Amino acid sequence: MKGSGARNALRIWVRGVWRIGRQVTSTWSTDFLLREGSSREEIGKWLKNKSIPCQRQRRLLQVVVTGTFPCGQQLVKYGYKEKAECILCKKAYEENGGSWKKELPKETIGHIQSSGCLGQKEVVTAAHNACIRELLQEIDVHGKADRHIKLLTLERESSLGSLWDQEQCSQFCSKDELWEASKEEEMKIPWKEVQEGLPVEFKRTQDTRASGIQFVKNYVERATAVAQAQYSSLLEGLRAVGQVKGWQTQQIVFVGGTCGSIHVESFNKNMKTLGVLESKWNLIRQKLVRRLLEEQDKVLRSCFAQKGGTRGQRGEGTHGQGREHVKWDMYV
């Protein structure tokens, strides 16, 4: 299917779903494509963009419309494999000198797009960082003239330790003061779940494979709840110190779906809170949707490249035009 064919497939899929104001089908794919208030129009723009290779457009349609991306779970369903175990996890573990002895996780579309996949962890982390970095830069550039906000991690995320080396944070409180205020809540968290982070958080999460309006609400709320739990001790500490020193603390969470879902209402609310010019809200959201779609495709290409053994050495000319560095010595 060529690029124009891929775009026509989307039009045909959407057309005919509604008849005299009534929904004819309730499949998750049609529900996803017709969902309002989730930046769905940006997918259409991405598919119409002739500068985007048709292979990337086909992959998006494959994931969104048919849900048949050739990962382990799908291949087992069609009888091409006996087990849905993730060979990328096994391969990555063995490359590090280990031997996987327990049951491997299932290779699903959600798994290979998460940092839980050992083989995909690096490229997935890079996708998350690319999204939050671009978003923060746009927020910084388009702030109102009277905004009294300074973003401290524009180039990269920082640990709590390195963040508090900055003068702006030490003016709020010292590291010791924050720890004293946070330690009671921190000690409740299992050791493996402890992570250091920032009060402005971005969650890149799966946004397909379910239908219904309630799902839209649930996937946003679920990702937000994860972020809130992840930094609960830090926020409790900041709030405790803030009450004494006259500061207020608020956590702002942006949720981006891997297939380009951005909940418009939640996004605009965050933009207003961060003092961003209202005239730029749509532009920033549109850019984030495009970034999400591009990063998802890079993650999927990484999966193909690892399975097919397609690796190019830096400097050998094998990462030619249109190819991107996704991990280690791999260009796709």
PAZAPA-4460 file (N, C-alpha, C; in steps of 0.05 Angstrom, whole numbers, plus 32768, in hexadecimal, padded with zeros to 4 digits):
% residues 332
    n_x    n_y    n_z   ca_x   ca_y   ca_z    c_x    c_y    c_z   seq   type   mol
   8011   7FE8   8000   8000   8000   8000   8011   8019   8000     1      M     A
   800E   802A   7FED   801D   8042   7FEB   8012   8058   7FFE     2      K     A
   8021   806E   7FFF   8019   8083   8012   7FFC   808C   800F     3      G     A
   7FF4   8092   7FF5   7FD9   809B   7FF0   7FC5   8085   7FF7     4      S     A
   7FCC   806C   7FF3   7FBB   8056   7FFA   7FB7   8054   8018     5      G     A
   7FCC   805A   8027   7FCA   8059   8044   7FB7   806F   804E     6      A     A
   7FB9   8086   8042   7FA7   809C   804A   7F8A   8096   8043     7      R     A
   7F86   808A   802B   7F6B   8083   8023   7F5F   806E   8035     8      N     A
   7F70   805B   803F   7F67   8047   8051   7F5C   8053   806A     9      A     A
   7F69   8068   8074   7F5F   8076   808C   7F44   8083   8086    10      L     A
   7F41   808F   806F   7F28   809D   8068   7F11   8088   8066    11      R     A
   7F17   8072   8059   7F03   805D   8055   7EFA   8052   8070    12      I     A
   7F0E   804F   8082   7F08   8043   809D   7EF6   8055   80AD    13      W     A
   7EFB   806F   80AB   7EEB   8082   80BA   7ED0   8087   80AE    14      V     A
   7ED0   8088   8093   7EB7   808D   8084   7EA4   8075   8088    15      R     A
   7E8B   8079   808D   7E78   8063   808F   7E75   805A   80AC    16      G     A
   7E84   8064   80BE   7E82   805C   80DA   7E69   8068   80E7    17      V     A
   7E62   8080   80DD   7E4A   808D   80E8   7E34   808E   80D3    18      W     A
   7E1B   808A   80DB   7E05   808B   80C8   7DED   8097   80D6    19      R     A
   7DE5   80AE   80CC   7DCF   80BE   80D7   7DD3   80C2   80F5    20      I     A
   7DEC   80CA   80FC   7DF1   80D0   8118   7DF5   80B9   812A    21      G     A
   7DF4   80A0   811F   7DF7   8089   8131   7E11   807A   812A    22      R     A
   7E1E   806F   813E   7E36   8060   813A   7E30   8044   8130    23      Q     A
   7E3C   803C   811A   7E36   8022   810E   7E47   800C   811B    24      V     A
   7E60   8012   8122   7E72   7FFF   812E   7E7E   800A   8147    25      T     A
   7E86   7FF8   8159   7E92   8001   8172   7EAE   7FF6   8176    26      S     A
   7EBC   7FF0   815F   7ED7   7FE5   8161   7EEA   7FFA   816D    27      T     A
   7EFF   7FF1   817A   7F11   8003   8187   7F1F   8016   8173    28      W     A
   7F24   800C   815A   7F33   801C   8147   7F22   8034   813D    29      S     A
   7F08   802F   8137   7EF7   8045   812E   7EF2   8058   8145    30      T     A
   7EEF   804E   815D   7EEC   805F   8174   7F04   8071   8178    31      D     A
   7F1C   8065   8174   7F34   8075   8177   7F36   808B   8162    32      F     A
   7F30   8085   8149   7F33   8098   8133   7F1E   80AE   8135    33      L     A
   7F07   80A9   8140   7EF2   80BD   8141   7EF0   80CB   815C    34      L     A
   7F02   80C5   816D   7F01   80D0   8188   7F07   80EE   8187    35      R     A
   7EF5   80FE   8193   7EF8   811B   8194   7F08   8124   81AC    36      E     A
   7F15   813B   81A9   7F24   8146   81C0   7F3E   8138   81C7    37      G     A
   7F48   8128   81B4   7F61   8119   81B9   7F76   811E   81A3    38      S     A
   7F73   8134   8195   7F87   813C   8180   7F87   8129   8169    39      S     A
   7F70   811B   8164   7F70   8107   814F   7F74   8113   8133    40      R     A
   7F6D   812C   8130   7F70   8139   8115   7F8D   813A   810D    41      E     A
   7F9F   8139   8120   7FBC   813B   8119   7FC6   8121   810C    42      E     A
   7FB9   810B   8111   7FC0   80F2   8103   7FBB   80F4   80E6    43      I     A
   7FA4   8100   80DF   7F9D   8105   80C3   7FB2   8116   80B5    44      G     A
   7FBA   812B   80C2   7FCE   813D   80B7   7FE9   812E   80B3    45      K     A
   7FF0   811D   80C6   8009   810E   80C4   8008   80FB   80AC    46      W     A
   7FF0   80EF   80A7   7FEE   80DC   8091   7FED   80EA   8076    47      L     A
   7FE4   8103   8076   7FE3   8112   805D   7FFE   811F   8056    48      K     A
   8011   811F   8069   802A   812C   8065   803C   811C   8052    49      N     A
   8040   8126   803A   804E   8116   8025   806C   8113   802B    50      K     A
   8076   8123   803F   8092   8121   8046   8098   8109   8058    51      S     A
   8082   80FD   8063   8085   80E6   8074   8085   80CC   8063    52      I     A
   8099   80BB   8065   809A   80A2   8055   8080   8092   8059    53      P     A
   8077   8086   8043   805E   8077   8044   8060   805F   8057    54      C     A
   8079   8054   805A   807C   803D   806D   8074   8045   8089    55      Q     A
   807B   805E   8091   8075   8067   80AC   8056   806B   80AE    56      R     A
   804A   8075   8099   802D   8078   809A   801F   805D   809C    57      Q     A
   8029   8049   808E   801D   802F   8090   801F   8023   80AB    58      R     A
   8036   8027   80B8   803A   801D   80D3   8026   8029   80E7    59      R     A
   8021   8043   80E4   800E   8050   80F5   7FF2   8045   80F1    60      L     A
   7FEA   8041   80D8   7FD0   8036   80D1   7FCE   8019   80DC    61      L     A
   7FE4   800B   80DA   7FE4   7FEF   80E3   7FDF   7FED   8101    62      Q     A
   7FEC   7FFF   8110   7FE8   7FFF   812D   7FCD   8009   8135    63      V     A
   7FC4   801F   8129   7FAB   802C   8131   7F93   801E   8126    64      V     A
   7F92   8018   810C   7F7A   800E   80FF   7F77   7FF0   8103    65      V     A
   7F8B   7FE1   80FE   7F89   7FC4   80FF   7F93   7FB7   8118    66      T     A
   7FA5   7FC5   8126   7FB0   7FB9   813F   7FBF   7F9F   813A    67      G     A
   7FCB   7F9C   8122   7FD8   7F83   811B   7FF6   7F86   8117    68      T     A
   8003   7F97   8127   8020   7F99   8124   802C   7F7E   812A    69      F     A
   8040   7F74   811A   804A   7F59   811C   805C   7F55   8134    70      P     A
   8051   7F57   814C   8061   7F50   8164   8059   7F34   816D    71      C     A
   8066   7F2A   8182   8062   7F0E   818A   8045   7F06   818F    72      G     A
   8037   7F17   819D   801B   7F10   81A4   800A   7F0C   818B    73      Q     A
   800E   7F1E   8177   7FFE   7F1C   815E   8006   7F04   814E    74      Q     A
   8020   7EFD   814D   802A   7EE6   813E   8020   7ECC   814A    75      L     A
   801D   7ECB   8164   8012   7EB3   8171   7FF5   7EB0   816A    76      V     A
   7FE6   7EC7   816A   7FCA   7EC7   8163   7FC5   7EBC   8147    77      K     A
   7FD8   7EC2   8134   7FD5   7EB9   8118   7FE2   7E9E   8113    78      Y     A
   7FEE   7E92   8128   7FFA   7E77   8126   8016   7E77   811B    79      G     A
   8024   7E8E   811A   803F   7E8E   810F   8054   7E89   8125    80      Y     A
   804C   7E8B   813E   805E   7E86   8154   804F   7E76   816A    81      K     A
   805E   7E67   817A   8052   7E58   818F   8050   7E68   81A9    82      E     A
   8064   7E7A   81AD   8064   7E8A   81C6   8066   7EA8   81BE    83      K     A
   805B   7EB9   81CF   805B   7ED5   81CA   8072   7EE3   81DA    84      A     A
   8086   7ED3   81E2   809C   7EDE   81F2   80AB   7EF3   81E3    85      E     A
   80B5   7F07   81F1   80C3   7F1E   81E5   80E0   7F16   81DF    86      C     A
   80E6   7F13   81C5   8102   7F0B   81BE   8115   7F23   81C1    87      I     A
   810A   7F3B   81C1   811C   7F53   81C5   8126   7F54   81E1    88      L     A
   8116   7F4D   81F5   811F   7F4C   8211   8134   7F37   8214    89      C     A
   812F   7F1F   8208   8142   7F09   820A   815D   7F10   81FD    90      K     A
   815B   7F1D   81E5   8173   7F24   81D6   8183   7F39   81E5    91      K     A
   8176   7F4D   81F0   8184   7F62   81FF   8192   7F57   8218    92      A     A
   8184   7F45   8225   818F   7F39   823E   81A8   7F28   8237    93      Y     A
   81A7   7F19   8222   81BD   7F08   821A   81D5   7F19   8210    94      E     A
   81CF   7F30   8203   81E4   7F41   81F9   81F4   7F4D   8211    95      E     A
   81E8   7F4F   8228   81F5   7F59   823F   8202   7F43   8250    96      N     A
   8203   7F2B   8244   8211   7F15   8251   8200   7F05   8264    97      G     A
   81E6   7F09   8264   81D4   7EFA   8276   81C7   7EE3   8268    98      G     A
   81B7   7ED4   8277   81A8   7EBE   826C   818C   7EBF   8279    99      S     A
   8178   7EC4   8268   815D   7EC8   8272   8152   7EAC   827A   100      W     A
   814B   7EA9   8294   8142   7E8F   829D   8124   7E8F   82A5   101      K     A
   8119   7EA6   82AA   80FD   7EA7   82B2   80EC   7EAB   8299   102      K     A
   80D1   7EAC   829D   80BF   7EB0   8286   80C2   7ECC   827A   103      E     A
   80C5   7ECD   8260   80C8   7EE7   8253   80AD   7EF5   8251   104      L     A
   80AD   7F10   8252   8094   7F1F   824F   8089   7F1B   8233   105      P     A
   806E   7F1E   8230   8062   7F1C   8216   8069   7F33   8205   106      K     A
   806E   7F2E   81EB   8075   7F42   81D8   805C   7F4E   81CC   107      E     A
   8051   7F63   81D8   803A   7F70   81CF   8042   7F8C   81C4   108      T     A
   802F   7F99   81B6   8034   7FB4   81AC   803A   7FC7   81C2   109      I     A
   802C   7FC3   81D9   8032   7FD4   81F0   804D   7FCF   81FC   110      G     A
   8055   7FB5   81FD   806F   7FAE   8209   8086   7FB9   81FA   111      H     A
   8086   7FB7   81DF   809D   7FC0   81D0   809E   7FDE   81CE   112      I     A
   8089   7FEC   81D7   808A   8009   81D7   808F   8014   81F4   113      Q     A
   8096   8002   8206   809B   800A   8222   80B8   8005   822A   114      S     A
   80C0   8013   823F   80DB   800E   8249   80DD   7FF3   8257   115      S     A
   80C7   7FE5   825A   80C7   7FCB   8266   80D4   7FB6   8254   116      G     A
   80D6   7FBD   823A   80E3   7FAB   8227   8101   7FB1   8227   117      C     A
   8111   7F9E   8230   812E   7FA3   8232   813B   7FAB   8218   118      L     A
   8131   7FA0   8202   813D   7FA6   81E8   8135   7FC1   81DE   119      G     A
   811E   7FCB   81E7   8114   7FE5   81DE   8117   7FFC   81F2   120      Q     A
   8122   7FF5   8209   8123   8009   821F   8130   8023   8217   121      K     A
   8147   8021   820A   8156   8039   8203   8147   804A   81EF   122      E     A
   813C   803E   81DA   812E   804F   81C6   8114   805A   81D1   123      V     A
   8106   804B   81E3   80EE   8054   81EF   80F3   806C   8202   124      V     A
   8109   8069   8211   8111   8080   8223   8118   8098   8213   125      T     A
   8125   8094   81FC   812C   80AB   81EB   8113   80B8   81DF   126      A     A
   80FF   80A7   81D9   80E6   80B2   81CE   80D8   80C4   81E3   127      A     A
   80D7   80BA   81FC   80CB   80CA   8212   80DA   80E4   8215   128      H     A
   80F5   80E3   8216   8105   80FB   821A   8102   810F   8203   129      N     A
   8100   8105   81EA   80FC   8117   81D3   80E2   8126   81D5   130      A     A
   80CD   8118   81DF   80B3   8125   81E1   80B3   813B   81F7   131      C     A
   80BD   8134   820E   80BC   8147   8225   80CF   815E   821F   132      I     A
   80E6   8159   8213   80F9   816E   820D   80ED   8183   81FA   133      R     A
   80E0   8179   81E4   80D4   818B   81D1   80BD   819B   81DD   134      E     A
   80AD   818D   81EE   8096   819A   81FB   809F   81B0   820D   135      L     A
   80B3   81AB   821E   80BD   81BF   8231   80C9   81D7   8222   136      L     A
   80D7   81D2   820C   80E3   81E8   81FD   80CD   81FA   81F1   137      Q     A
   80B7   81EE   81E8   80A1   81FE   81DD   8094   820E   81F3   138      E     A
   8090   8202   820A   8084   8210   8221   8096   8227   8229   139      I     A
   80AF   8223   8229   80C2   8238   8231   80C2   8250   821D   140      D     A
   80C1   824A   8203   80C2   825E   81EE   80A9   826F   81EE   141      V     A
   8092   8262   81F2   8078   8270   81EE   806B   8278   8209   142      H     A
   807A   827E   821C   806F   8287   8235   8065   82A4   8234   143      G     A
   8052   82AB   8244   8048   82C6   8245   805E   82D9   8250   144      K     A
   805C   82F2   8249   8070   8306   8251   8071   8309   826F   145      A     A
   805A   8306   827C   8059   830A   8299   805A   82EF   82A9   146      D     A
   8062   82DA   829C   8064   82C0   82A9   807C   82BF   82BC   147      R     A
   8077   82B6   82D4   808D   82B3   82E8   8094   8296   82EC   148      H     A
   809C   8289   82D7   80A3   826D   82D7   80BE   8269   82C9   149      I     A
   80CF   8259   82D5   80E8   8252   82C8   80EA   8233   82C6   150      K     A
   80ED   8229   82AE   80F1   820C   82AA   810E   8205   82AD   151      L     A
   8114   81F2   82BE   812F   81EC   82C6   813C   81D5   82B6   152      L     A
   812C   81C6   82A8   8137   81AE   829B   812F   81AD   827D   153      T     A
   8136   81C1   826F   812F   81C3   8253   813F   81AF   8241   154      L     A
   8158   81AB   8247   8168   819A   8236   8166   817D   823D   155      E     A
   8163   8177   8257   8162   815B   825F   8155   8159   827B   156      R     A
   814A   8142   8281   813F   813E   829C   8156   813B   82B0   157      E     A
   8150   8143   82C8   8164   8143   82DE   815B   8132   82F5   158      S     A
   816E   8127   8303   8166   8119   831C   8161   812E   8331   159      S     A
   8155   8125   8347   814F   8138   835C   8169   8144   8367   160      L     A
   817E   8133   8369   8198   813D   8373   81A4   8153   8362   161      G     A
   81A5   814E   8348   81B1   8162   8336   819F   817B   8333   162      S     A
   8185   8177   8334   8173   818D   8332   8176   81A0   834A   163      L     A
   817A   8195   8361   817D   81A6   8379   8198   81B3   837B   164      W     A
   81AA   81AE   8368   81C3   81BD   8367   81BF   81D8   835B   165      D     A
   81A8   81DD   834F   81A3   81F7   8343   8199   820A   8359   166      Q     A
   81A1   8223   8355   819B   8237   836A   817D   823B   836E   167      E     A
   816E   823A   8358   8151   823E   835A   8144   822B   836D   168      Q     A
   814D   8211   836D   8141   81FD   837E   814A   8200   839B   169      C     A
   8163   8206   839E   816E   8209   83BA   8161   8221   83C8   170      S     A
   8157   8234   83B9   8149   824B   83C5   812E   8241   83D2   171      Q     A
   8123   822D   83C6   810A   8222   83D0   810E   8213   83EA   172      F     A
   8122   8201   83EA   812A   81F3   8402   8144   81E3   83FC   173      C     A
   8151   81D9   8410   8169   81CA   840C   8161   81AC   8407   174      S     A
   8175   819D   83FD   8170   8180   83F9   8169   8172   8412   175      K     A
   8176   817A   8428   8171   816D   8442   8154   8173   844C   176      D     A
   814C   818C   8448   8131   8194   8450   811C   8184   8440   177      E     A
   8121   8181   8426   810E   8173   8415   810D   8155   841D   178      L     A
   8124   814A   8423   8125   812D   842A   8116   8129   8445   179      W     A
   811A   813A   8458   810D   8138   8472   80EF   8139   846E   180      E     A
   80E6   814A   845C   80C9   814D   8458   80BE   8136   8447   181      A     A
   80CF   8129   8437   80C5   8114   8425   80C9   80F8   842E   182      S     A
   80DB   80F3   8442   80E4   80D8   8447   80CE   80C6   8452   183      K     A
   80BB   80D0   8461   80A6   80BF   846B   8096   80B3   8454   184      E     A
   808F   80C4   8440   8080   80BA   8429   8092   80A8   8417   185      E     A
   80AB   80B0   8415   80BE   80A1   8404   80C2   8084   840F   186      E     A
   80C3   8081   8429   80C8   8067   8434   80B1   8053   842F   187      M     A
   809A   805D   8427   8083   804C   8421   8085   8040   8405   188      K     A
   8097   804A   83F4   8099   8041   83D9   80AD   802A   83D7   189      I     A
   80A5   8014   83CA   80B8   7FFE   83C6   80D2   8007   83B8   190      P     A
   80E9   7FFD   83BF   8102   8007   83B5   8103   8007   8397   191      W     A
   80F9   7FF3   8389   80FB   7FF1   836C   80EA   8006   835E   192      K     A
   80D7   8013   836C   80C6   8027   8360   80D0   8043   8364   193      E     A
   80E5   8047   8375   80EE   8061   837B   80FD   806D   8363   194      V     A
   80F4   8085   835A   8100   8093   8345   8101   80B1   834B   195      Q     A
   8116   80BE   8343   8117   80DB   8347   810C   80E9   832E   196      E     A
   80FE   80FF   8332   80F3   810D   831B   80EA   8129   8321   197      G     A
   80DA   8134   830F   80D3   8150   830F   80B5   8153   8311   198      L     A
   80AC   816B   831C   808F   816F   831E   8081   8174   8304   199      P     A
   808F   8179   82ED   8083   817A   82D3   8089   815F   82C6   200      V     A
   8075   814F   82C1   8079   8133   82B9   806B   812E   829E   201      E     A
   8078   811E   828D   806C   8116   8273   806B   80F7   8273   202      F     A
   8054   80ED   826B   8050   80D0   8269   8048   80C9   824C   203      K     A
   805A   80B9   823F   8054   80AF   8225   8049   8093   8228   204      R     A
   802F   808F   8222   8022   8076   8229   8012   806C   8211   205      T     A
   800B   8052   8213   7FFB   8046   81FD   7FDF   8051   81FE   206      Q     A
   7FD4   8058   81E7   7FB9   8065   81E5   7FA6   8056   81D3   207      D     A
   7FAB   803D   81CC   7F99   802E   81BB   7F92   8014   81C8   208      T     A
   7F84   8002   81B9   7F7C   7FE8   81C2   7F66   7FE7   81D6   209      R     A
   7F56   7FFD   81D7   7F3E   7FFD   81E7   7F2B   8010   81DB   210      A     A
   7F11   800D   81E0   7EFD   801F   81D4   7EEC   802B   81E9   211      S     A
   7EDD   803F   81E1   7ECB   804C   81F3   7ED5   8066   81FE   212      G     A
   7EC3   8079   8203   7ECB   8094   820D   7ED8   8091   8228   213      I     A
   7ECF   807D   8238   7EDB   807A   8253   7EF9   8074   8251   214      Q     A
   7F01   8066   823C   7F1D   805F   8239   7F2E   8078   8236   215      F     A
   7F24   808C   8227   7F33   80A5   8223   7F3A   80B1   823E   216      V     A
   7F25   80B2   824F   7F29   80BD   826A   7F3C   80AB   827A   217      K     A
   7F39   8091   8277   7F48   807F   8288   7F66   807F   8281   218      N     A
   7F6D   8080   8268   7F8A   807E   8261   7F98   8097   826A   219      Y     A
   7F8B   80AE   8268   7F97   80C7   8272   7F99   80C7   8291   220      V     A
   7F83   80BE   829E   7F83   80BE   82BB   7F97   80A9   82C5   221      E     A
   7F99   8092   82B7   7FAB   807D   82C0   7FC8   8087   82BF   222      R     A
   7FD0   8094   82A9   7FEB   809E   82A6   7FF1   80B4   82BA   223      A     A
   7FDD   80C5   82BF   7FE0   80DA   82D3   7FE3   80CE   82EF   224      T     A
   7FD4   80BA   82F5   7FD6   80AD   830F   7FF2   80A1   8313   225      A     A
   7FFD   8095   82FE   8018   808A   8300   802C   809F   8307   226      V     A
   802A   80B6   82F9   803D   80CD   82FE   803A   80D7   831B   227      A     A
   8021   80D9   8324   801C   80E4   833F   8027   80D1   8354   228      Q     A
   8024   80B7   8350   802F   80A3   8363   804D   80A3   8362   229      A     A
   8058   80A6   834A   8075   80A5   8346   8084   80BA   8356   230      Q     A
   8077   80D2   8358   8085   80E8   8366   8076   80F1   837F   231      Y     A
   8067   80DF   838B   8056   80E7   83A2   8067   80F1   83B9   232      S     A
   807D   80E3   83BF   808E   80EB   83D5   809B   8106   83D1   233      S     A
   80A4   810B   83B8   80B1   8125   83B1   809C   813B   83B5   234      L     A
   8084   8137   83AA   8070   814C   83AC   8067   8151   83C8   235      L     A
   8064   813C   83D8   805D   813F   83F4   8072   814F   8403   236      E     A
   808B   8149   83FD   80A1   8158   8409   80A1   8176   8401   237      G     A
   809D   817B   83E7   809D   8196   83DE   8085   81A6   83E9   238      L     A
   806E   8198   83EC   8057   81A6   83F7   805B   81AC   8415   239      R     A
   8067   8199   8423   806C   819E   843F   807F   81B5   8444   240      A     A
   8095   81B6   8434   80A8   81CC   8437   809B   81E6   842D   241      V     A
   808C   81E4   8418   807F   81FC   840D   806C   8209   8420   242      G     A
   805D   81F9   842F   804A   8205   8442   8058   8216   8457   243      Q     A
   8070   820E   845E   8080   821C   8472   808B   8236   8466   244      V     A
   8094   8235   844D   80A2   824B   8441   8090   825C   842E   245      K     A
   8076   8255   842D   8064   8265   841D   8063   825F   83FF   246      G     A
   806D   8247   83F8   806C   823E   83DC   8054   822B   83D7   247      W     A
   804C   8229   83BE   8038   8216   83B6   8044   8203   83A2   248      Q     A
   803C   81EA   83A3   8048   81D5   8391   8031   81C8   8381   249      T     A
   8036   81C4   8368   8022   81B7   8356   8030   81A6   8342   250      Q     A
   8027   818E   833E   8032   817C   832A   8021   817E   8311   251      Q     A
   802F   8182   82FA   8022   8184   82E0   802A   816C   82CF   252      I     A
   8016   815D   82C6   801B   8144   82B7   8010   8147   829A   253      V     A
   8021   8142   8287   8019   8141   826B   8019   8123   8263   254      F     A
   8003   811B   8256   8001   80FF   824D   8000   80FF   822E   255      V     A
   8012   80F0   8222   8012   80ED   8205   8010   80D0   81FC   256      G     A
   7FFC   80CA   81EC   7FF8   80AF   81E2   800C   80A8   81CC   257      G     A
   8015   808F   81CB   8028   8087   81B7   801E   808C   819B   258      T     A
   8004   808A   8197   7FF8   808E   817C   7FEE   80AB   8179   259      C     A
   7FF9   80BD   8188   7FF3   80D9   8183   7FDC   80E5   8193   260      G     A
   7FD3   80D7   81A7   7FBC   80E2   81B7   7FC6   80F7   81CB   261      S     A
   7FBA   810F   81C9   7FBF   8124   81DD   7FA3   812E   81E5   262      I     A
   7F9B   812B   81FE   7F81   8134   8207   7F81   8152   8208   263      H     A
   7F71   815E   81F6   7F73   817B   81F2   7F6C   818B   820C   264      V     A
   7F57   8183   8219   7F4F   8192   8231   7F65   8192   8247   265      E     A
   7F70   817A   824C   7F85   8178   8260   7F9E   8188   8258   266      S     A
   7FA5   8186   823E   7FBC   8194   8234   7FB9   81B2   8237   267      F     A
   7FA2   81BD   822F   7F9D   81D9   8231   7F9E   81E3   824E   268      N     A
   7F93   81D3   825F   7F94   81DA   827C   7FB1   81DD   8286   269      K     A
   7FC2   81CA   827D   7FDE   81CC   8285   7FEC   81E5   8279   270      N     A
   7FE5   81EA   825F   7FF0   8202   8252   7FE9   821B   8262   271      M     A
   7FD1   821D   826A   7FC8   8235   8279   7FD6   8237   8294   272      K     A
   7FD9   8220   82A1   7FE7   8220   82BB   8004   8229   82B8   273      T     A
   8011   8221   82A2   802D   8228   829D   8031   8243   8290   274      L     A
   801C   8252   828D   801E   826D   8283   8027   826F   8266   275      G     A
   801D   825C   8255   8024   825C   8239   800F   826D   8229   276      V     A
   8018   827C   8216   8006   828C   8205   7FF0   827A   81F9   277      L     A
   7FD7   8282   81FD   7FC1   8271   81F3   7FC2   826D   81D5   278      E     A
   7FCC   8281   81C7   7FCD   8280   81AA   7FE0   826A   81A0   279      S     A
   7FF1   825F   81B2   8005   824B   81AB   7FFE   822F   81B5   280      K     A
   7FE8   822C   81C3   7FE1   8212   81CE   7FDD   81FD   81B9   281      W     A
   7FCE   8203   81A4   7FC9   81EF   818F   7FE2   81E8   8180   282      N     A
   7FF3   81FC   817B   800C   81F7   816C   801E   81E4   817C   283      L     A
   8020   81E9   8196   8031   81D8   81A7   8026   81BC   81A8   284      I     A
   800C   81B9   81AB   7FFF   819F   81AC   8003   8190   8191   285      R     A
   8000   819E   817B   8004   8191   8161   8020   8187   815D   286      Q     A
   8033   8197   8166   804F   818E   8164   8055   8176   8176   287      K     A
   8048   8175   818D   804C   815E   819F   8040   8145   8193   288      L     A
   8028   8147   8186   801C   8130   8179   802F   8125   8163   289      V     A
   8039   8137   8153   804C   812E   813D   8064   8121   8149   290      R     A
   806E   812C   815F   8086   811F   816C   807F   8104   8176   291      R     A
   8067   8100   8182   805F   80E6   818C   805D   80D2   8175   292      L     A
   8052   80DA   815F   8050   80C7   8148   806B   80C0   813D   293      L     A
   807D   80D3   813B   8098   80CE   8131   80A7   80BC   8143   294      E     A
   80A5   80C0   815E   80B3   80B0   8171   80A8   8094   8172   295      E     A
   808D   8091   816F   8082   8076   816E   808D   8066   8157   296      Q     A
   808F   8073   8140   8099   8065   8128   80B7   805E   812C   297      D     A
   80C6   806F   8139   80E2   8069   813E   80E4   8050   8150   298      K     A
   80D3   804E   8164   80D3   8037   8176   80CC   801E   8167   299      V     A
   80B8   801F   8155   80B0   8008   8145   80C6   8000   8132   300      L     A
   80D4   8013   8126   80EA   800D   8114   8101   8000   8123   301      R     A
   8105   8008   813C   811A   7FFC   814D   8113   7FDE   8151   302      S     A
   80FA   7FD8   8155   80F2   7FBD   8159   80F8   7FAC   8141   303      C     A
   80F0   7FB6   8129   80F6   7FA8   8110   8114   7FA4   810C   304      F     A
   8123   7FBA   8112   8140   7FB9   810D   814E   7FA4   811E   305      A     A
   8145   7FA2   8137   8151   7F8E   8149   814A   7F72   8141   306      Q     A
   8132   7F6E   8139   812A   7F53   8131   8137   7F4B   8117   307      K     A
   813B   7F5E   8105   8148   7F58   80EB   8166   7F5B   80EB   308      G     A
   8171   7F63   8102   818E   7F66   8104   8199   7F7D   80F3   309      G     A
   8188   7F91   80EE   8190   7FA8   80DE   819E   7FBD   80EF   310      T     A
   81B9   7FBB   80F0   81C8   7FCE   80FF   81DE   7FDA   80ED   311      R     A
   81E2   7FF4   80F0   81F6   8001   80E0   820B   800D   80F2   312      G     A
   8224   800A   80EB   8239   8015   80FB   823C   8033   80F6   313      Q     A
   823F   8043   810B   8243   8060   8108   825B   8065   80F7   314      R     A
   8258   8077   80E3   826E   807F   80D2   8273   806E   80BA   315      G     A
   8263   8058   80B7   8268   8046   80A0   8256   804D   8089   316      E     A
   8245   8062   808C   8234   8069   8076   821B   8059   8073   317      G     A
   8216   8048   8087   81FE   8037   8086   81E6   8044   8092   318      T     A
   81E9   805B   809E   81D2   8069   80A9   81CC   8082   8098   319      H     A
   81C6   807C   807F   81C3   8091   806B   81AA   80A3   806F   320      G     A
   81A3   80B1   805A   818E   80C4   805C   8173   80B7   8065   321      Q     A
   8166   80C4   8078   814D   80BA   8082   814F   80A6   8099   322      G     A
   8168   809E   809F   816C   808B   80B5   8174   809A   80CE   323      R     A
   816A   8090   80E5   816F   809E   80FF   817C   808B   8113   324      E     A
   818D   8096   8124   819A   8087   8139   8186   8082   814F   325      H     A
   817F   8069   8155   816B   8063   8169   8177   8056   8183   326      V     A
   818D   8048   8180   819A   803C   8198   81B4   802F   8190   327      K     A
   81C7   802E   81A3   81E0   8021   819F   81EC   8029   8184   328      W     A
   81F2   8015   8173   81FC   801B   8158   81E6   8016   8143   329      D     A
   81CD   801A   814A   81B7   8014   8138   81AB   802D   812C   330      M     A
   81A8   802C   8111   819B   8042   8102   8184   8036   80F2   331      Y     A
   816D   8042   80F4   8156   8038   80E5   8148   804E   80D6   332      V     A
***
